[in-house]
Amino acid sequence: MKTHILQETNWESVKNSLYNVAILPWGATEAHNLHLAYGTDTILAEKIAADAAEIANREGAGAIVLPSIAYGVNSGQMEIPLCMHMNPTTQLSILRDILYVLDNHEIRRFIIINGHGGNAFQPIIRELSLEFPDILMSYVNWWTVEKADKYFGEPGDHAGELETSAMMHIRPELVAPLGLEAAEEVLQRAVALVAPLVLHPQAQREARGLDLAQVGTVGQRVQQGIADLTAEDDE
């Protein structure tokens, strides 16, 4: 039993503990290229929150990890099957309810470990800080705490080397092998989507919700494919 994780601990432990800081992992449920799980953002946020709380508690931090939230802002990817979307206004309402509980139990520090780039918590925290002035609120986009290009040639911001490596480290069973054939499929699909936008300004103006991050680690090859198509069109 991990007493620093609320979902895993029990009343006997909670009633005898003093909590000073609550940590909330917040991710998303969305496609991550062809090889990573839909829950990647949430899984990584949960792992980082749990490990950080465990380390901090060795120094008497009094941290408790709250149950994670696996729904993020994905308004630009609605065309992708089962890519779940939550409005920022809904996120604000959820956080308000959580903060009400924390305030009632005199937990005055609150940290969101964010695992999804589409979640924008800064304006929400600014608004809620007026309602809960006694609670110090903050958030961390975990992938920004260290310069990824120190470790990866192409970190990527979605299903790239960084996220793939992290998932291979903590949940390797959820990483599917992305062979050459699959990579070529992604490349061809991305080029087919992007090329018209590059070659025809009107198509670019009419485009809606195209998320280039879906091409993942083959982004450079997609760019080269676009360049080749553009060159052919100019000839």
C-alpha positions as CSV (number, residue, x, y, z in Angstrom):
1,M,0.0,0.0,0.0
2,K,1.3,3.4,-1.0
3,T,0.0,5.8,1.7
4,H,1.0,8.9,-0.4
5,I,-1.5,7.9,-3.1
6,L,-5.1,8.5,-2.0
7,Q,-6.6,5.8,-4.2
8,E,-4.4,3.2,-2.6
9,T,-4.4,4.2,1.0
10,N,-7.2,3.8,3.6
11,W,-9.0,5.7,6.3
12,E,-6.8,4.3,9.1
13,S,-3.8,5.9,7.4
14,V,-5.5,9.1,6.4
15,K,-7.0,10.0,9.8
16,N,-3.5,9.7,11.4
17,S,-1.7,11.8,8.7
18,L,-1.1,15.5,8.4
19,Y,-1.3,16.6,4.8
20,N,0.2,19.9,3.7
21,V,0.1,19.6,-0.1
22,A,-2.2,17.9,-2.6
23,I,-1.0,16.8,-6.0
24,L,-3.4,16.3,-8.9
25,P,-2.2,14.4,-12.0
26,W,-4.1,15.7,-15.1
27,G,-3.7,14.1,-18.5
28,A,-5.9,13.4,-21.5
29,T,-7.3,10.5,-23.5
30,E,-6.2,10.8,-27.1
31,A,-4.4,8.9,-29.9
32,H,-0.6,9.0,-29.7
33,N,0.5,8.1,-33.2
34,L,0.1,4.3,-33.9
35,H,2.3,3.0,-31.1
36,L,1.4,4.7,-27.8
37,A,-1.6,4.2,-25.6
38,Y,-4.5,6.6,-25.5
39,G,-3.8,7.1,-21.8
40,T,-0.2,8.1,-22.3
41,D,-0.5,11.6,-20.9
42,T,-2.4,10.5,-17.8
43,I,-0.1,7.5,-17.1
44,L,3.0,9.7,-17.3
45,A,1.5,12.4,-15.1
46,E,0.5,9.8,-12.5
47,K,3.9,8.3,-12.4
48,I,5.7,11.7,-11.9
49,A,3.2,12.8,-9.3
50,A,3.5,9.6,-7.3
51,D,7.3,9.5,-7.4
52,A,7.6,13.2,-6.6
53,A,5.3,12.8,-3.6
54,E,7.2,9.8,-2.3
55,I,10.5,11.6,-2.5
56,A,9.2,14.8,-0.9
57,N,7.5,12.9,1.9
58,R,10.9,11.6,3.0
59,E,11.7,15.1,3.9
60,G,8.3,15.6,5.7
61,A,6.4,17.4,3.0
62,G,3.0,15.8,3.9
63,A,2.1,15.3,0.2
64,I,-0.9,13.3,-1.0
65,V,-1.6,12.4,-4.6
66,L,-5.2,12.8,-5.6
67,P,-7.0,10.6,-8.2
68,S,-6.0,11.6,-11.7
69,I,-8.2,13.2,-14.3
70,A,-7.9,11.6,-17.7
71,Y,-9.8,14.1,-19.8
72,G,-8.1,17.1,-21.5
73,V,-8.8,19.9,-23.9
74,N,-8.8,18.3,-27.4
75,S,-11.1,20.6,-29.4
76,G,-8.7,20.4,-32.4
77,Q,-8.8,16.7,-32.7
78,M,-12.5,15.8,-32.8
79,E,-12.1,14.0,-36.1
80,I,-10.0,11.3,-34.4
81,P,-12.1,8.4,-33.0
82,L,-12.5,8.4,-29.3
83,C,-10.2,11.4,-28.8
84,M,-12.0,12.7,-25.6
85,H,-12.5,16.4,-25.1
86,M,-13.2,18.4,-22.0
87,N,-13.9,22.2,-22.2
88,P,-11.8,24.5,-20.1
89,T,-14.9,25.7,-18.3
90,T,-15.5,22.1,-17.2
91,Q,-11.9,21.9,-16.0
92,L,-12.5,25.1,-14.0
93,S,-15.6,23.6,-12.4
94,I,-13.9,20.4,-11.4
95,L,-11.0,22.3,-9.9
96,R,-13.3,24.6,-7.9
97,D,-15.0,21.5,-6.3
98,I,-11.6,19.9,-5.5
99,L,-10.3,23.2,-4.0
100,Y,-13.4,23.5,-1.9
101,V,-12.6,20.1,-0.3
102,L,-9.0,20.9,0.2
103,D,-9.8,24.3,1.8
104,N,-12.3,22.6,4.1
105,H,-9.6,20.3,5.3
106,E,-7.0,23.0,5.6
107,I,-4.7,21.7,2.8
108,R,-3.2,25.0,1.7
109,R,-0.9,23.9,-1.2
110,F,-2.1,22.5,-4.5
111,I,-0.1,21.4,-7.5
112,I,-1.3,20.1,-10.8
113,I,1.1,17.8,-12.7
114,N,0.0,18.3,-16.2
115,G,0.7,15.7,-18.9
116,H,-1.2,17.2,-21.9
117,G,-0.2,20.2,-23.9
118,G,-3.8,21.2,-24.7
119,N,-4.5,21.9,-21.0
120,A,-4.0,25.6,-20.1
121,F,-4.2,25.9,-16.3
122,Q,-2.7,29.4,-15.8
123,P,-5.9,31.4,-16.5
124,I,-7.9,29.0,-14.5
125,I,-5.6,29.2,-11.5
126,R,-5.7,33.0,-11.7
127,E,-9.4,33.0,-11.5
128,L,-9.7,30.4,-8.7
129,S,-7.0,32.0,-6.6
130,L,-9.5,34.9,-6.0
131,E,-12.0,32.4,-4.7
132,F,-9.5,30.5,-2.6
133,P,-6.9,33.0,-1.5
134,D,-5.6,30.8,1.3
135,I,-4.5,28.1,-1.1
136,L,-1.2,28.4,-3.0
137,M,-1.9,26.9,-6.4
138,S,0.5,26.0,-9.2
139,Y,0.9,23.7,-12.1
140,V,3.8,21.9,-13.8
141,N,4.1,20.8,-17.5
142,W,6.4,18.0,-16.6
143,W,8.0,17.8,-20.1
144,T,9.3,21.3,-19.8
145,V,11.3,21.0,-16.5
146,E,14.4,19.8,-18.4
147,K,15.6,20.6,-22.0
148,A,14.6,17.5,-23.9
149,D,17.0,18.3,-26.7
150,K,19.9,17.5,-24.3
151,Y,18.8,13.8,-24.6
152,F,16.9,13.4,-27.8
153,G,17.6,14.3,-31.4
154,E,13.9,14.8,-32.1
155,P,12.0,15.0,-28.8
156,G,8.7,15.9,-30.4
157,D,5.8,17.4,-28.5
158,H,3.4,14.5,-29.1
159,A,4.2,10.8,-29.3
160,G,7.8,11.7,-30.2
161,E,11.0,10.4,-28.8
162,L,10.5,11.9,-25.3
163,E,7.1,10.5,-24.6
164,T,7.9,7.2,-26.3
165,S,11.1,6.8,-24.2
166,A,9.2,7.6,-21.0
167,M,6.5,5.1,-21.7
168,M,9.1,2.4,-22.7
169,H,10.7,3.1,-19.3
170,I,7.6,2.8,-17.1
171,R,5.0,0.9,-19.1
172,P,6.8,-0.9,-21.9
173,E,3.9,-3.3,-22.4
174,L,1.8,-0.4,-23.7
175,V,4.3,0.6,-26.5
176,A,3.6,-1.1,-29.8
177,P,6.4,-1.6,-32.2
178,L,6.2,0.9,-35.0
179,G,7.7,-0.9,-38.0
180,L,8.8,0.6,-41.3
181,E,5.5,-0.2,-42.9
182,A,3.5,1.6,-40.2
183,A,5.9,4.6,-40.3
184,E,5.4,4.8,-44.1
185,E,1.7,4.7,-43.6
186,V,1.8,7.7,-41.2
187,L,4.1,9.6,-43.6
188,Q,1.9,9.1,-46.6
189,R,-1.2,10.0,-44.7
190,A,0.4,13.2,-43.2
191,V,1.8,14.3,-46.6
192,A,-1.7,13.8,-48.2
193,L,-3.2,16.0,-45.5
194,V,-0.6,18.7,-45.4
195,A,0.5,19.0,-49.0
196,P,-2.7,20.7,-50.2
197,L,-2.4,23.3,-47.5
198,V,1.1,24.1,-48.6
199,L,0.4,24.1,-52.3
200,H,-3.0,25.9,-52.2
201,P,-3.6,28.9,-50.0
202,Q,-7.4,28.6,-50.3
203,A,-7.2,25.1,-48.8
204,Q,-5.2,26.4,-46.0
205,R,-7.8,29.0,-45.2
206,E,-10.5,26.4,-45.2
207,A,-8.6,23.9,-43.1
208,R,-10.0,23.2,-39.6
209,G,-8.6,21.2,-36.7
210,L,-5.6,19.8,-38.4
211,D,-3.1,18.6,-35.7
212,L,0.3,18.0,-37.3
213,A,1.5,16.5,-34.0
214,Q,-0.4,13.3,-34.9
215,V,2.5,12.4,-37.3
216,G,4.7,11.9,-34.2
217,T,8.3,11.0,-34.7
218,V,8.2,11.0,-38.5
219,G,7.7,14.8,-38.5
220,Q,11.0,15.5,-40.3
221,R,10.2,13.0,-43.0
222,V,6.8,14.6,-43.5
223,Q,8.5,18.0,-43.9
224,Q,10.8,16.5,-46.5
225,G,7.8,14.9,-48.3
226,I,6.1,18.3,-48.4
227,A,9.3,19.9,-49.8
228,D,9.5,17.3,-52.5
229,L,5.9,17.8,-53.5
230,T,6.4,21.6,-53.6
231,A,9.4,21.2,-55.7
232,E,7.6,19.0,-58.2
233,D,4.7,21.5,-58.4
234,D,7.2,24.3,-59.2
235,E,8.8,22.3,-62.1
